[in-house]
Structure formats: C-alpha cells, structure tokens
Amino acid sequence: MSDSPGPPLRMRLPSVNPGVLRFLATEAGSAVFLLAATIVALMWANSPWWASYEAVWSTPAGVFAGDASWRLDLRDWVNDAAMAVFFLVVGLEINREVTSGELRDRRTVAVPALGALGGMAVPALLYLAFTSGTDAAHGWGIVMSTDTAFLVGILALFGPACPDRLRLFLLTLAIVDDIGAITVLAVFYTDEISPVALASVGLVLVGIVLLRWMRVWRLAPFVVAGLLLWAAVLAAGVHPTLAGVLLGLLIPVRPSAREHVDVVARYADHLAEETTADREHLTEMAARAAVPAGERLQRALHPWSAYVVVPLFALANAGVHLDAESLGAAASSRVTLGIVVALVVGNVVGIFGASALAIRLGLGDLPGRVRYGHLLGGAMLAGVGFTISLFITELAFGETLLRDEAKVGVLVGSLVAAVLGTLVLRVLGQRLPLCSPESEAPPPLPPLPWRNV
C-alpha cells in the first residue's frame, strides 16, 4: 500500500530525501529551526544594519475600517497573536496527557512533577537573592521555565542511545513546568484587568464548555470560539496567549466511542461501491468525527507552532545588540548574573534534589532504565529556558535597559546549560546504557525434515 492515498502522479516531481523529512519531523528538527532563527536574530542585531532590526519589529500593522482600527507592532503580533498558537498546542498536549496519557499514573508523574516544582522554586529564589531590593526583582519568573523544543531536540541530537525513557521523564517534567509557567504568567505578569471584559471571557468559556457538552466534533465552532476568547482576553488586560492555553485545556481529546469508529468502515464500504462526491464527503465526515477534535487540531497546528511560530518568536525577540558597553554592563549586572546562575545551578539543584527526594520518600520511581546520572544530565538540560523566558522578559521589563541585560542572561545561561547537559549525558550515556536488555530469542526450530508426530 502507498504511504499516501490517491493515484500516483504521471510526472514525478522533485522530492526531498526521506531521511531529511524524517529528521525535520522530529523534535530535533524543530530545535534546529529555533536555533537557526536565534543565530539570524543575533547576527542581524549586531550587523552594520542593526538599527533596522528594532525598526522592522516596531512597525505597526493591523486592520483598518474607516475611523476604527486595530493595530499592533509586528513584534506584538508575534508575541500576542502567533504565540497563542504555541500555547494552544501546549494546552492540547497537557489536556491529552492528563486525559489519556502519562499524567494519569500518579507514580509516573510524582517524580518529574516534584522535580518540576523544584526546578521552578529554586531558580526563582536564586534570582531573587541576586536582585532583592531592586526593580529587577520583578523578573523572577524569567528563570522558571524550560524550553521543551530545545530540551527534547538536544536530547535527540546528542543524548545517550535509546533515550525514550529519559525523553518521557523530561517531557512529563516539561509539561508540569509549562503548567507552572502559565500560572505565573497569568497571576503575576498581567496588567490592569477590566471587569467587564473579564466577564465576557467567562461567557466565551461557558460557550466552549457547552460545545464540549453537546459533543460537537467539528473544529470550526471551537476555532471561532477561540478567536472570540483571544479578543476578550486581550480586552480584559490579561495576556492574550492565555486564551490559547484555556482553549487547549477545554477542547475534547478523549478517544471516541467504539460505535463512532465502527461506522467509518460502513461509509467506506458505500464509497467503494460507488465513488461519488456525496459518499466521499460522508466518509470524510465520519472519519473526522471518529477522531477527537483536540487531536485533529493538534495535528494541524503542531507543525506551524514548531517550525513557524516559535522560530519567528526567536527571530523577533532574541536579537540583542552587543557592544563593549552593553557587554560590560551585562557582565556586572545583577539581572544577567542572577539569570545565568538560576538557569544553570538552580535547575540542577531544584530538579535533581526534588526528584531524588521524591524517590527516597517512595512517592514514585524513575521510568525504565533511567539512572541518577541521566537525571543529573537531564536537570542540566532543563536549564535551557529560552522561549517562555524571553517571553516573560518582554512582559517584566518592557522597553528598558534591564530587558537587554535579561536577554543576555537567558542566552548565556541557556547555552551553558545546553553544553554542560550534553557533556554529562554523552559521558554517562556510555557508562549507563538506557537501552532495555534484548529479550531472549525463541528456541531454534528442529532440523529438517519435519514430520508429524
């Protein structure tokens, strides 16, 4: 059977090597796009045309109708609108894992969940120790998040052999970490709230819950509701990306009932008898109804989030103009030093310490053949706090000198954490193999000729 439906083309078009396609479909491929966008942003911001970087991303764009207009800067469109897609994918992943994934099992979740809490609390405390009593203390949320794309991408590129169990542990940790970061974002980095607009947010949420209760399986109603929710959240004064998280948590992701799956075969049989457009449409609708709306939406949005939205965010926010003066200021800045120490040291102490404590107390276990050495390397990699760290930097410091000092800290701290984590995992990966032992082979067949006994 062909990998894709439909008759083959009469003329073969140039195609990409299958190995390249498989690579791009992995988390490592996404991390490469993100890293490339970061490098381009830094090169642009430090080129002879560095002034154009800020000029381009400060360009206003929007919708105009007569005297009425709705416009944002290009950077705001990326940070407030496009990043809502990223947070929607995060919400869908959390929803799926809680409903039918790894987060259902308490013992599986306990160790990475407590590790995530330690990885949020200890870095924040270290940062506050550096910046206590200054205006920079407001940026404590910058160091509380792990960049999932970089984390899993680095693990796929440079991690030990057979890293599936370690990847599962770190993904669970990253999901819990995302929940914490989103909560911090909503509670501590929100502007003045409009009660009237907040009431409209509640009404839209009630509408989404009603759609779910009615078992609506089409995506269009949820997409329309999501757009309304984004506008209401923006008007309420809460950061609009939270609309993506709320929508992702509410869209149905539970597997469909068996009778809805079985009916697809009957429609397909009718289509096989007579290939008409009406029967094709009914078969297509039956197939879509058999797959949860959240799963279909995640499949559609995840590539856009991984390969467009997040790299675009890096391109718009990672460009820091570095000269002798700014580097000198960053080297002695409490903000920069606090972020670097919090990301590199805080995550190791917090994640490794809290996870080890959970294991010692018997609250859970490390999955599969994951050992303490792998946990140490994974805790170091978790210090790569890039996307949401830069995101909170913009919210915490706005257009101030502290913003650039914080960005330097995020970039340096993330780089150091990535290098140290990679080295630890490469060294320990050779000594502590993650691969499961090979199962015993079945007994050999008796020699020929075989005779019935």
Secondary structure, 3 states (H helix, E strand, C coil): CCCCCCCCCCCCCCCCCHHHHHHHCCHHHHHHHHHHHHHHHHHHHCCCCHHHHHHHHCCEEEEEECCEEEEEEHHHHHHHHHHHHHHHHHHHHHHHHHHHCHHHCHHHHHHHHHHHHHHHHHHHHHHHHHHCCCHHHHHHHHHHCCCHHHHHHHHHHHCCCCCHHHHHHHHHHHHHHHHHHHHHHHHHCCCCCCHHHHHHHHHHHHHHHHHHHCCCCCHHHHHHHHHHHHHHHHHHCCCCHHHHHHHHHHCCCCCCCHHHHHHHHHHHHHHHHCCCHHHHHHHHHHHHHCCCHHHHHHHHHHHHHHHHHHHHHHHHHCCCCCCHHHHHHHHCCHHHHHHHHHHHHHHHHHHHHHHHHHHHCCCCCCCCCCCHHHHHHHHHHCCCCCHHHHHHHHHHHCCCHHHHHHHHHHHHHHHHHHHHHHHHHHHHHHHCCCCCCCCCCCCCCCCCCCCCC
